[in-house]
Amino acid sequence: MSRFFGPTRQIGYVVRDIDRAIDYWLNVMGCGPFFRIPSMFIRNFEYRGRPSEPNLTIALCQNGPIQIELIQQNNDAPSSWKDFLDQGHEGAQHLAYWTETFDADLAAAQARGLVVEQYGQSGTQGGKNERLVYFASQDHPGTMIELSEVSGPKGGFFRMVAEAARDWDGSDPIRPAPSPQR
């Protein structure tokens, strides 16, 4: 566990074919059910300090204490997800830490030298309590760190994903999730 952020709560996988990735997690790993968001724009998104509008397909499931997030970017908007694929990678791209004290945790991370690479507001409302940042990994090449605020509706959605996995029997493996409106 990170003494700065607490336990890792999510592993984010950036993929080219989300349906193939969901199939792998369902049928090879036995994890599910997946909650799929077919088209999501992150509000007030900035990548390296500039506005951008990546369109994402997201699928989420829970594997014990860790949430699995699959991300497929559907356009060419600048983002760390697009960069990851453009560099020839596919797979684990970030570890996420969840917080209900976003401002304090962000300030502490920046004081330790972490640099924000992308920022936005996710969840169904895109509200203040649904912010996220990804920190640049220039000082350590590899997995990025995401700090995700979960004190609002997004936190409730994440709890619902975890609850659905608790006694999942393999039925209804892919479920719709609310798709935030732009």
Sequence and secondary structure as in RCSB ss.txt:
>XXXX:A:sequence
MSRFFGPTRQIGYVVRDIDRAIDYWLNVMGCGPFFRIPSMFIRNFEYRGRPSEPNLTIALCQNGPIQIELIQQNN
DAPSSWKDFLDQGHEGAQHLAYWTETFDADLAAAQARGLVVEQYGQSGTQGGKNERLVYFASQDHPGTMIELSEV
SGPKGGFFRMVAEAARDWDGSDPIRPAPSPQR
>XXXX:A:secstr
 BTTTBS  EEEEE S HHHHHHHHHHTS    EEEEEEEE EEEEETTEE   EEEEEEEEETTEEEEEEEE S
    HHHHHHHTT  EEEEEEEEES HHHHHHHHHHTT  EEEEEE TTT  GGGEEEEE  TTS S EEEEEE 
SSHHHHHHHHHHHHHHT  SSS EEE      
